[in-house]
Amino acid sequence: MGAFASYWLLNPDIVGENIGWRIAFLIGPVLGLGIIYLRRHIPESPRWMVTHGRGEEAERVVSAIEEKVRSEGKTLPDHDEEKDGMWIKAREGLTPSSCPTSSSRCTRRARCSARR
């Protein structure tokens, strides 16, 4: 999409070269503000909630989804919690400073994530 917009906006035969780059430059912040606005209204996924210590809220969301599906007359497949379930651990208290020391901050974060 960006390449297509660049073709039109940066082509002096279509848009004047004095204004095309300004429009292209302005599109980035406008898209960013749009994403920030939308981000405030899009709910978090239940998996994200669990990994951030909000397990009860995640369970309520999943239960509400399952109840809505049942109220529409559909049946949910049976599953065995032991066989089909996944364990997701919350990342409480995990910060870069709690990771082992290293020369690079990114390396410390990667090592800390790999240990889990």
BELHU-V157197 format. One record per residue. N is the residue number from 1. RES is the residue in one letter. PHI is phi in radians with two decimals (999 if undefined). Layout:
((N/RES/PHI) (N/RES/PHI))
This chain:
((1/M/999) (2/G/-1.13) (3/A/-1.15) (4/F/-1.11) (5/A/-1.11) (6/S/-1.09) (7/Y/-1.02) (8/W/-1.31) (9/L/-1.34) (10/L/-1.76) (11/N/-1.60) (12/P/-1.15) (13/D/-1.34) (14/I/-1.76) (15/V/-2.16) (16/G/-0.95) (17/E/-1.14) (18/N/-1.34) (19/I/-1.99) (20/G/-1.03) (21/W/-1.18) (22/R/-1.19) (23/I/-1.13) (24/A/-1.07) (25/F/-1.19) (26/L/-1.35) (27/I/-1.09) (28/G/-1.00) (29/P/-1.11) (30/V/-1.13) (31/L/-1.10) (32/G/-1.06) (33/L/-1.14) (34/G/-1.10) (35/I/-1.18) (36/I/-1.06) (37/Y/-1.09) (38/L/-1.12) (39/R/-1.04) (40/R/-1.21) (41/H/-1.89) (42/I/-1.64) (43/P/-1.24) (44/E/-1.29) (45/S/-1.35) (46/P/-1.01) (47/R/-1.09) (48/W/-1.09) (49/M/-1.04) (50/V/-1.12) (51/T/-1.20) (52/H/-1.90) (53/G/1.36) (54/R/-2.02) (55/G/-1.12) (56/E/-1.11) (57/E/-1.13) (58/A/-1.09) (59/E/-1.12) (60/R/-1.12) (61/V/-1.11) (62/V/-1.11) (63/S/-1.09) (64/A/-1.15) (65/I/-1.13) (66/E/-1.09) (67/E/-1.14) (68/K/-1.11) (69/V/-1.11) (70/R/-1.14) (71/S/-1.20) (72/E/-1.49) (73/G/1.52) (74/K/-1.64) (75/T/-1.93) (76/L/-1.59) (77/P/-1.20) (78/D/-1.27) (79/H/-2.54) (80/D/-1.71) (81/E/-0.99) (82/E/-1.21) (83/K/-1.54) (84/D/-1.69) (85/G/-1.36) (86/M/-2.18) (87/W/-1.65) (88/I/-2.12) (89/K/-1.68) (90/A/-1.30) (91/R/-1.75) (92/E/-1.26) (93/G/1.33) (94/L/-1.52) (95/T/-2.31) (96/P/-1.01) (97/S/-1.24) (98/S/-1.50) (99/C/-1.44) (100/P/-1.07) (101/T/-1.20) (102/S/-2.78) (103/S/-1.33) (104/S/-2.16) (105/R/-1.12) (106/C/-1.10) (107/T/-1.12) (108/R/-1.08) (109/R/-1.15) (110/A/-1.13) (111/R/-1.13) (112/C/-1.13) (113/S/-1.18) (114/A/-1.21) (115/R/-1.24) (116/R/-1.29))
